[in-house]
């Protein structure tokens, strides 16, 4: 079944959950919608202030990923560049990205989907 049909609603009733597979504490997600057959999903991701994702290493996915920073900022440690609220990334499968540090914390809106 594809992502469920949802009308506008808040996410305040949803709990922040630790991101599965993360080797560090302080990275959380709220899955807003998802398709369990394809693993496509839309989520909010939160990094606490001071989190450094270096133990998770560089990331490479087999799916498309779009990320919009809603609050705070991320420093890409590989690129040595800070990205702030209001910036956007579109990553095709195979693109190397991260790790990151978030001195003041951040919240992102993310869409992940497989190419069909």
SEKOL-287151 format. One record per residue (C-alpha): residue number from 1; x, y negated, z negated. Coordinates in nm, 4 decimals. Layout:
<lumbas>
NUM, X, Y, Z .
...
</lumbas>
This chain:
<lumbas>
1, 0.0000, 0.0000, 0.0000 .
2, 0.1390, -0.3432, 0.0849 .
3, 0.1615, -0.6207, -0.1713 .
4, -0.1663, -0.6702, -0.3505 .
5, -0.4070, -0.9493, -0.2682 .
6, -0.3829, -1.2275, -0.5275 .
7, -0.5515, -1.5639, -0.5581 .
8, -0.3765, -1.8520, -0.7337 .
9, -0.2975, -1.7683, -1.0936 .
10, -0.0383, -1.8523, -1.3552 .
11, 0.2440, -1.6288, -1.4634 .
12, 0.2437, -1.7332, -1.8289 .
13, 0.0793, -1.4056, -1.9325 .
14, 0.3689, -1.2077, -1.7834 .
15, 0.6738, -1.1198, -1.9920 .
16, 1.0309, -1.1878, -1.8826 .
17, 1.1911, -0.8423, -1.8451 .
18, 1.5630, -0.7616, -1.8213 .
19, 1.6674, -0.7062, -1.4589 .
20, 1.7147, -0.3303, -1.4039 .
21, 2.0730, -0.2332, -1.3286 .
22, 2.2259, -0.5522, -1.4661 .
23, 2.5421, -0.4920, -1.6680 .
24, 2.4944, -0.8105, -1.8724 .
25, 2.2326, -0.9649, -2.0979 .
26, 2.0558, -1.2894, -2.0228 .
27, 1.9180, -1.2166, -1.6732 .
28, 1.5405, -1.1631, -1.6575 .
29, 1.2652, -1.1266, -1.4007 .
30, 0.8913, -1.1486, -1.3556 .
31, 0.7669, -0.9462, -1.0573 .
32, 0.4811, -1.1516, -0.9124 .
33, 0.3872, -0.9084, -0.6340 .
34, 0.5420, -0.5964, -0.4906 .
35, 0.5083, -0.2998, -0.2620 .
36, 0.6372, 0.0169, -0.4328 .
37, 0.6670, 0.2034, -0.0997 .
38, 0.9112, -0.0460, 0.0545 .
39, 1.0505, -0.2115, -0.2601 .
40, 0.9575, -0.5484, -0.1081 .
41, 0.8700, -0.7951, -0.3804 .
42, 0.8371, -1.1542, -0.4901 .
43, 0.9745, -1.2509, -0.8286 .
44, 1.0889, -1.5222, -1.0604 .
45, 1.4402, -1.4689, -1.1964 .
46, 1.5819, -1.6450, -1.5006 .
47, 1.9412, -1.6726, -1.6167 .
48, 2.0022, -1.7965, -1.9711 .
49, 2.2437, -2.0837, -2.0267 .
50, 2.6031, -1.9619, -2.0214 .
51, 2.5365, -1.6388, -1.8314 .
52, 2.8200, -1.5196, -1.6080 .
53, 2.7247, -1.2382, -1.3714 .
54, 3.0862, -1.1395, -1.2927 .
55, 3.0444, -0.7920, -1.4527 .
56, 2.7760, -0.7209, -1.1878 .
57, 3.0276, -0.8098, -0.9147 .
58, 2.9521, -0.9333, -0.5664 .
59, 2.6088, -0.8418, -0.4335 .
60, 2.5352, -0.6818, -0.0962 .
61, 2.1797, -0.5720, -0.0100 .
62, 2.0160, -0.3638, 0.2623 .
63, 1.7176, -0.6032, 0.2647 .
64, 1.6453, -0.9689, 0.3381 .
65, 1.6511, -1.2020, 0.0379 .
66, 1.5274, -1.5599, 0.0165 .
67, 1.6021, -1.7638, -0.2960 .
68, 1.4840, -2.1108, -0.4006 .
69, 1.6227, -2.2643, -0.7207 .
70, 1.3314, -2.4091, -0.9190 .
71, 1.5166, -2.5264, -1.2311 .
72, 1.8779, -2.5629, -1.3412 .
73, 2.1741, -2.4578, -1.1304 .
74, 2.4038, -2.1709, -1.0325 .
75, 2.7758, -2.1830, -0.9651 .
76, 2.8805, -1.9327, -0.6999 .
77, 3.2146, -1.8134, -0.8374 .
78, 3.3282, -1.6685, -0.5050 .
79, 3.2609, -1.9944, -0.3177 .
80, 3.3448, -2.2193, -0.6159 .
81, 3.0298, -2.4222, -0.5410 .
82, 2.7334, -2.5319, -0.7528 .
83, 2.3782, -2.5055, -0.6208 .
84, 2.1069, -2.7065, -0.7981 .
85, 1.7283, -2.7105, -0.8217 .
86, 1.5711, -2.7707, -0.4832 .
87, 1.8263, -2.5678, -0.2846 .
88, 1.7472, -2.2595, -0.0779 .
89, 1.9323, -1.9520, 0.0508 .
90, 1.8309, -1.6960, 0.3143 .
91, 2.0466, -1.3843, 0.3042 .
92, 2.0278, -1.1170, 0.5739 .
93, 2.1096, -0.7547, 0.4965 .
94, 2.4835, -0.7057, 0.4417 .
95, 2.5610, -1.0660, 0.3394 .
96, 2.8064, -1.0809, 0.0468 .
97, 2.7019, -1.3230, -0.2287 .
98, 2.7830, -1.3985, -0.5929 .
99, 2.8808, -1.3525, -0.8659 .
100, 2.7417, -1.6593, -1.0425 .
101, 2.7645, -1.8576, -1.3619 .
102, 2.4834, -2.0739, -1.4947 .
103, 2.6132, -2.3232, -1.7539 .
104, 2.2674, -2.4629, -1.8356 .
105, 2.0449, -2.1782, -1.7192 .
106, 1.8244, -2.1565, -1.4130 .
107, 1.5010, -2.0166, -1.2732 .
108, 1.4711, -1.9017, -0.9117 .
109, 1.1840, -1.7940, -0.6877 .
110, 1.2855, -1.4944, -0.4750 .
111, 1.1360, -1.2925, -0.1907 .
112, 1.2926, -0.9617, -0.0918 .
113, 1.1778, -0.7645, 0.2076 .
114, 1.2972, -0.4965, 0.4440 .
115, 1.3221, -0.5658, 0.8153 .
116, 1.0458, -0.3900, 1.0025 .
</lumbas>
